[in-house]
Amino acid sequence: MAHSLKLLLECPTIIAVIFVTGIGGTFQYGFCVSVLNAPSAYIKELVNLTCLQRYDLRLDQWQVSLIWSFTVSIFCIGGLLGTLSAGPLMTRHGRKRCLLLNNLVAIAGAVLMILSSRATSFEMIMVGRFLYGINAGVSLSAHTLYLVECAPKRLRGMMGVTVATFVSLGKFSGQLLGISELLGSRQRWPWLLGFNGLTALLQLCTLPFLPESPRFLLLERGDQQACERALRRLWGSGDYRPDLEEMLQEKVDLQKVRSRSVLELLLDRTVRWQLLTIVVVFITLQLCGINAVYFYSYDIFRAAGIQEEQLSYTALGTGLCELTVSLCCCMMIETTGKKVLLHRGYTGMSTSMVLLTVTLYFQDRMSWLPYCCIVLVFMTISFFSSGPAGATTPIPGEILTQSYKSAGYTVACTLSWMSLFVVGMVFPILVKYLQSFCFLIFIFFCVSCSLFVKFNVPETKNKTTLEISREFDKMHGQSGNSLKAEGTNGVAEYETEF
């Protein structure tokens, strides 16, 4: 850990890259996930008021709930659209310019949010959430790719995990700013929803001072001089010649390779286990039950005797726990492999949720059980933050060759957004009919993913993509497939870890 921090301090521009890209990148996603909890009652009032004033129509409770559910879920629809458009945008405009243009979408959404109450229009909130979703979908891909492509090889693991750290920071910020003393009051809630515009404006003003991705400049634009200038600015006085030589050789090999489509990825039998790995880990990331844990935390805190007006402050502890453990994960990632983090994280989550289900069922019978529930809530969040939250995102770039990386991220992000949409629509029904036993469904996904990773996925730490492909073939009795695929695709053995 100390060695990683020392290496990071030797590259101050890299530190700036982490914060500037993060605050306008995955921070936006995390903030949007948590920010609607505090002003939900005010937004529902606005829905009723809008229909009453504009259409002279008084809505029933189920109608308000339907509009509210759509307002929440439209964020996922925008996110899916943003994900599908991110690849072409990054290829055409570059990683940096894509992030810059993406901020304009968030600022437009923020303006709609701020003016929605004054205009008495809940539709403006819907459109704003949709724009926020597009912004989050683009930033999830562009932030990750730009960050890792700017990182020195020895820091790629740590910098990849900061993507999840800024998601956690966004969630915590949404909880913190949502308390009534700050922006969660009846008068100030539109400004709470518009806070994304401020972070987007901050990135819009600071990102131009950072260089474009060196890999994009060389491999996509063919500008070696601009690539060298970017490497000097990013890595300082460090020796970047070996990395440049690797990129130059990769550029030669990529001239023989075209970028493969999603359909080709789905049909190529030589990468079926890599594809299956992406499907399993990205679906489980949304269906692991972490949202259910956050939902039930309020009931658990109430049962422990915490007053209603203090619940929002107590809930800050859950967000702070996720953020703190995520920061620790940044330090561990260089010494602990992603396979270990995923297997250990999901095993810990499933164990904690089994115990949580039991204690929730019996909590009315013993006075001390609600306090055990609180401990189990924090344990579940800690296991999630220390493993799956940070280790999942970089996986497509590590296990797929260069020609398939773009398609791999498209599949991964599409599955993630679709799973999040399903959770948003189905979870209220599960809670209504299953109560605390809804955790049993999430436990199934956690256990299944943990076992799948343990027995079917090789370790990726300190290995090239070709070495990982060979490990997949060795584990699944497909000797020679990777070599044939690599010979066809023209991908060099030197290819570095993503």
Secondary structure as GFF3:
##gff-version 3
##sequence-region A 1 498
A	DSSP	alpha_helix	2	9	.	.	.	ID=ss1
A	DSSP	alpha_helix	12	23	.	.	.	ID=ss2
A	DSSP	alpha_helix	26	34	.	.	.	ID=ss3
A	DSSP	alpha_helix	40	55	.	.	.	ID=ss4
A	DSSP	alpha_helix	61	93	.	.	.	ID=ss5
A	DSSP	alpha_helix	95	119	.	.	.	ID=ss6
A	DSSP	alpha_helix	122	150	.	.	.	ID=ss7
A	DSSP	three_ten_helix	153	155	.	.	.	ID=ss8
A	DSSP	alpha_helix	156	177	.	.	.	ID=ss9
A	DSSP	alpha_helix	189	193	.	.	.	ID=ss10
A	DSSP	alpha_helix	195	206	.	.	.	ID=ss11
A	DSSP	three_ten_helix	207	209	.	.	.	ID=ss12
A	DSSP	alpha_helix	214	215	.	.	.	ID=ss13
A	DSSP	pi_helix	216	220	.	.	.	ID=ss14
A	DSSP	alpha_helix	224	235	.	.	.	ID=ss15
A	DSSP	alpha_helix	241	254	.	.	.	ID=ss16
A	DSSP	alpha_helix	262	267	.	.	.	ID=ss17
A	DSSP	three_ten_helix	269	271	.	.	.	ID=ss18
A	DSSP	alpha_helix	272	287	.	.	.	ID=ss19
A	DSSP	alpha_helix	290	303	.	.	.	ID=ss20
A	DSSP	three_ten_helix	308	310	.	.	.	ID=ss21
A	DSSP	alpha_helix	311	332	.	.	.	ID=ss22
A	DSSP	alpha_helix	338	362	.	.	.	ID=ss23
A	DSSP	alpha_helix	369	386	.	.	.	ID=ss24
A	DSSP	alpha_helix	388	391	.	.	.	ID=ss25
A	DSSP	alpha_helix	395	399	.	.	.	ID=ss26
A	DSSP	alpha_helix	402	434	.	.	.	ID=ss27
A	DSSP	three_ten_helix	435	438	.	.	.	ID=ss28
A	DSSP	alpha_helix	439	456	.	.	.	ID=ss29
A	DSSP	alpha_helix	465	475	.	.	.	ID=ss30
A	DSSP	alpha_helix	481	489	.	.	.	ID=ss31
###
